[in-house]
């Protein structure tokens, strides 16, 4: 995924006629980070990648898709944790008011993912398919079992944590 991101970031930045410094100023991401991402040497957070996409006037999925991939079928690993059972796979994206994304997530027992707040207006729909998920929001922690879901505004600090003894699998829809 980093190879796709580095190529796409450079291509979109050049198409927009922006220098790395201009993109840093527009996105709030440091020029040093942008250089690292374009060189395939930096692991950028999902929230930072979204800020870069917004500054360039493109969709998040355009930043991560591989060459020749259908815009709505991304099917790219976007995050991997310390355990091979920890991963997030962005399956696809569809138009909403602005964008909608469908993800498959997996967390090993005892593992968690700390998310950065999304821009205002974004929401998530979490649906647990296996295991037990603790959805840690700023105001509460919600425990979700298979077949249960939660809708929440994602413009806050939040985390996903495996609250069980088995691998937890869940679907994540991000919508704007």
Phi and psi in degrees as a GROMACS rama.xvg file:
@    title "Ramachandran Plot"
@    xaxis  label "Phi"
@    yaxis  label "Psi"
@TYPE xy
-61.9645  -33.6179  UNK-2
-64.0935  -45.4854  UNK-3
-62.5676  -44.5254  UNK-4
-62.3392  -45.9949  UNK-5
-62.7716  -43.3469  UNK-6
-66.2142  -44.864  UNK-7
-67.0368  -42.0538  UNK-8
-59.2997  -48.8837  UNK-9
-61.3174  -44.9511  UNK-10
-62.6671  -47.7218  UNK-11
-67.046  -36.2023  UNK-12
-65.3818  -45.1312  UNK-13
-63.8462  -42.7568  UNK-14
-61.6714  -32.631  UNK-15
-82.5063  -6.19127  UNK-16
67.7166  31.9333  UNK-17
-105.46  141.191  UNK-18
-79.0627  168.469  UNK-19
-62.8065  -36.6549  UNK-20
-67.5513  -40.3116  UNK-21
-63.0191  -39.9687  UNK-22
-67.25  -38.8269  UNK-23
-60.6276  -44.7592  UNK-24
-64.3072  -40.7898  UNK-25
-73.4865  -30.5437  UNK-26
-100.252  -20.8528  UNK-27
80.4048  8.75027  UNK-28
-97.488  137.697  UNK-29
-63.7553  148.377  UNK-30
-59.4298  -38.4378  UNK-31
-59.2067  -42.034  UNK-32
-65.5669  -42.42  UNK-33
-61.4595  -43.4918  UNK-34
-60.0907  -45.3761  UNK-35
-62.2789  -41.5833  UNK-36
-67.0582  -45.6754  UNK-37
-62.6508  -29.2229  UNK-38
-88.03  -0.390478  UNK-39
71.78  22.2017  UNK-40
-107.297  -10.8999  UNK-41
-117.879  141.728  UNK-42
-97.1174  104.662  UNK-43
-85.9538  142.573  UNK-44
-71.0793  159.495  UNK-45
-63.3587  -40.1541  UNK-46
-65.273  -40.177  UNK-47
-66.9759  -38.9814  UNK-48
-63.0534  -38.0487  UNK-49
-65.4382  -40.3194  UNK-50
-64.6578  -38.1691  UNK-51
-64.5223  -43.3581  UNK-52
-60.8788  -45.0086  UNK-53
-61.6625  -43.3935  UNK-54
-63.2275  -30.1547  UNK-55
-90.288  -6.19599  UNK-56
74.1109  29.947  UNK-57
-124.678  164.404  UNK-58
-75.654  153.199  UNK-59
-53.6282  -43.6636  UNK-60
-65.39  -29.2341  UNK-61
-64.9013  -30.1173  UNK-62
-72.735  -27.378  UNK-63
-109.382  -12.404  UNK-64
-72.5973  148.353  UNK-65
-78.6626  163.946  UNK-66
-58.3808  131.342  UNK-67
79.3058  -1.30245  UNK-68
-74.3447  143.03  UNK-69
-66.1651  139.68  UNK-70
-58.6973  -36.1872  UNK-71
-87.3367  -12.6177  UNK-72
-118.134  89.9187  UNK-73
-82.4747  -55.1849  UNK-74
49.6865  53.8749  UNK-75
-125.824  139.189  UNK-76
-69.4584  125.638  UNK-77
-110.16  -18.6499  UNK-78
-153.888  139.469  UNK-79
-133.982  136.2  UNK-80
-95.9753  -167.319  UNK-81
-69.6273  -30.8958  UNK-82
-99.6418  142.198  UNK-83
-57.0713  -20.7197  UNK-84
-79.5417  -9.46653  UNK-85
-92.2738  113.77  UNK-86
-161.462  160.611  UNK-87
-131.639  127.236  UNK-88
-117.505  116.09  UNK-89
-81.8521  111.448  UNK-90
-78.9246  -45.6177  UNK-91
-171.716  177.902  UNK-92
-142.337  142.427  UNK-93
-135.996  152.229  UNK-94
-62.5587  141.22  UNK-95
-128.335  -143.419  UNK-96
-57.609  -40.8692  UNK-97
-128.594  -50.4881  UNK-98
-161.176  152.439  UNK-99
-137.466  141.666  UNK-100
-129.78  142.772  UNK-101
-117.121  126.689  UNK-102
-123.8  152.461  UNK-103
-114.878  126.978  UNK-104
-119.426  152.506  UNK-105
-144.851  134.648  UNK-106
-133.012  131.93  UNK-107
-71.3334  160.096  UNK-108
-54.5216  133.272  UNK-109
81.0525  -1.30691  UNK-110
-98.8679  157.429  UNK-111
-146.467  159.782  UNK-112
-124.707  122.132  UNK-113
-95.0877  117.947  UNK-114
-93.6066  153.637  UNK-115
-91.8901  150.931  UNK-116
-60.0298  140.666  UNK-117
-81.7966  166.594  UNK-118
-60.9531  157.897  UNK-119
-55.4204  140.816  UNK-120
101.969  -17.617  UNK-121
-79.1059  145.041  UNK-122
-132.988  157.599  UNK-123
-126.812  148.928  UNK-124
-123.117  117.088  UNK-125
-106.759  131.993  UNK-126
-131.271  116.996  UNK-127
-85.8634  129.327  UNK-128
-105.754  -23.4787  UNK-129
-157.212  142.414  UNK-130
84.414  -159.277  UNK-131
-134.305  126.758  UNK-132
-113.328  131.932  UNK-133
-98.787  115.935  UNK-134
-96.4521  107.573  UNK-135
-95.3454  104.831  UNK-136
-100.028  168.881  UNK-137
-61.6421  -34.9862  UNK-138
-97.9139  -16.1936  UNK-139
-167.129  163.88  UNK-140
-114.827  128.003  UNK-141
-112.48  127.773  UNK-142
-94.6365  125.402  UNK-143
-118.672  131.283  UNK-144
-103.757  169.225  UNK-145
-52.1302  134.466  UNK-146
88.2281  -6.05791  UNK-147
-101.961  153.996  UNK-148
-142.165  168.818  UNK-149
-148.498  137.885  UNK-150
-109.096  133.165  UNK-151
-152.601  155.559  UNK-152
-74.3001  128.379  UNK-153
-98.7861  16.4455  UNK-154
-90.2337  41.7368  UNK-155
-143.048  166.183  UNK-156
-71.7709  133.057  UNK-157
-153.368  163.815  UNK-158
-146.402  154.881  UNK-159
-110.458  133.121  UNK-160
-136.746  138.334  UNK-161
-74.4307  117.266  UNK-162
-104.087  17.0252  UNK-163
-127.628  -169.164  UNK-164
-101.113  -5.18017  UNK-165
-116.722  168.827  UNK-166
-60.8863  136.734  UNK-167
-103.876  131.651  UNK-168
-119.14  138.153  UNK-169
-151.691  156.55  UNK-170
-98.9246  142.436  UNK-171
-128.113  122.91  UNK-172
-108.832  124.507  UNK-173
-107.885  129.46  UNK-174
-134.426  135.573  UNK-175
